[in-house]
């Protein structure tokens, strides 16, 4: 009997489009290899978590010369069975964490921009994603909407080079898929899957910046 060996093909480029039609689903096992940009980012994630994605952008040009096989990030935390988001408690936690007064809405307006386009005013991607998603209508937003909201608010993101913009979007997607508080909702009418926020899923050590699952969510 003749046997066949399937070999993965490699994509020559990844456009990094910010269209709302982007697919938010996490990569599945067996996904073909993507470009060297994606591979370089995945291999640098462990150091980027500690040093921040600014260091990743600075070193990116020196790490993309050799193509490598794409490694899928941790699968997203899709909507748990029977789960209902607790937006009321999430709002209370966010107000306390970011010192937002009761009369002020929690959205990107609470994060002032800077006149210097070379300065990333809010370097903590994890925190800025929480504010972006919670400030959206219905407290949910697809990845394409997140990119547009951040670019509309901050000059720094609008003036990234094409390569920096590509890496920045990969940083955002990785934070979403690996963040305990970010929940990816099921698709409705074949529209892009949206992200919502549930801060009750973790306890936050603000002094050390460590997130841990709350006991009732340990098995999720």
N, C-alpha and C positions, 0 to 999 in steps of 0.2 A: 504493500500500500504506500502510495506517495505521501510524504508529509510536507507540511508547509510551515514556514516560520514567519510570523508577522513582525515587521520592524516599524517602530514609530517614525513618523515623518516630523520634520522640524519646520516651524513657521519662520519665515525670514524676517518678520517684523511684527510689532504689536503697536497698533495705532494709539491706544490709550484714549479713545474717544470719550468725550464727556456728555454724550447724548443721553437723554432720558431713557432710550431704548436699550441701554446696556443691560446685560444679563448679570444679576447679582448672585446667582447660585454659586456655591463653592465648587471648585474643581473636583471631578470624580476620579477614582482610580483608573488608570489607563489613559488619562488625558495626554495627547501628544505634547512633545516638548515645545515650549514657547521660546521667545527670543533670549539672547544673552542678557538683556536688561533685566528681565524677570528673574533669571537664574542668579544673577549677581546680587539682586536685592534679597532673595530668599537666603542665600548663603551668608549675607551680612546682617540678617535680622537680629541675631543674638547680641551682637555688639551695638547695633542701632538702638535696641531697647534701652541700653545703659547710657550711650553717648548722645542719643537723640537723632532724629532723622536729618538734622543739619549736617552732621558728620558724614552721613551716608551720601548726601548730595555732593559734598566736597570731594569724596573719594570715588564717586561713581565712575568717572571717566577712566580711572586707572584699573577698574575691575571688570570691564565688560569686553575685553579683547578676546577671550576664549569662550566659545559657546559651551553650555553645559545643560544637562537634562533638567527640565523643570520639576521641582518638587512641590506638590500641592500643600498649602498651609492647612492648619487644623480646620476641620469641617465647621461650618457656621453653626451657631446655636439656633436652629430653626424653632418655630413656634412649638413649645411643649404641649402635649395633649391636655386639654381642659384649662390651659393657662389664660388668665385675664390680666392685662397690664394694670398695675396700681399707680396711675398717674398722679393721684392725690398725694400719696406718700413720696413718690419720686420728686414731685415739686417741692415738698418740705425739705427733703434731703439736699436738693440742689440749692435752695435758698440759703440753707445753713452753710453749705460748703463754699458757695461763692459770695456770701454776704449780700444777697439781693433783697431789698426791702419789699414788704407785702404789696405796695402800690405799683411796683415796677414789674413788667412782664419779663419772663426768662427767655431771652432770645439773644441773637448776636449783637444787639444794640448795647448790651451790658459790657461788651468787650471793646474798649476804644482802640481805634487804629492809630498808626503813627505816620507822620509825614515823610519819613525816610523809607523809601521802597526797598532798601537793602536790609532792613531790619524785620525779622519775623517777630511781630509783636506778641504773639501767643504761641510759643514753641511746643507746648504740650498738646499733641494731637488728640490724645485720649480725652482730655478735658474739653477741648474745643468741639469735638464731635458730640459730646453730651449736650452742650448748649445748642448746637446747630439742629440736632434732631428734635429736642424737646420744644424748640421755638417754632418748628414747622406746624402747619395746620394738621390737627389731629395727632400731633406729637409723633409723626412718622414721615420718613423721607427715603427715596431711593438713592443709590450712590450718585447717579447723575445729578440729582437735585442737591445733594450735599456739596459736590464740586462747584456748582453754580452759585450756591448761597455763600460759600467761603470766598469765591472770587469777587462776588458783588460787594462783599463787606470789607475785604482786606486787599490793599494794593499790592502787597508782597506776592500773593498768589496769582494775581493778574499778570505780573511781570516776570514770571518764571520762564526760563528757556524751555524749548520743546523737550529736551532730555530731562531737565529738572521737573517739569510738569508731569512727565511719565512716571518718574520715581515717586513723586509726591502722591500721585493717585494710588500707586501700589502700597505706599505707607498707610494711606487711609483705609484701603480695603483690608490690609492685614490687621489693623487695629480693630476694625469692625468684626472680622471673623474670629479674632482671638480675645475680644473683650467680653467678659462675663455679663456685663450690664446691657450689651447690645443684642437685641432679639430680631432675627430676620423673619418677617411675616410671610405667610403663604401668598402666592400670586393670586390675583383676582382678575378675571377676564383677560388672562394672558398678558397683563401689564407687568412692568419690571417689579421685582420683589422689593418691598420697602423695609426699612429698619425702624425699630422703635426702641424705647429705653425703659428699663426697669431697674432702678437703683436699689430696690429691696432685695435683689439677688446677691448683694455683697455687703460686707462690712469694710469700711475704709479707714486705714491708718493714715491720717493726713500728714503725720510727721515724717513717715517713711515712704509714703506714696504707694502702699501695698494694698492690693485688693484681694479679698478672700471670699469664697462663697459662704453664704449664710448656711447654717445647719440644714434648714429645710430644702435647700437647693443643692446639697452635696451630690445627690444621685443624678442630677440633670446633666 
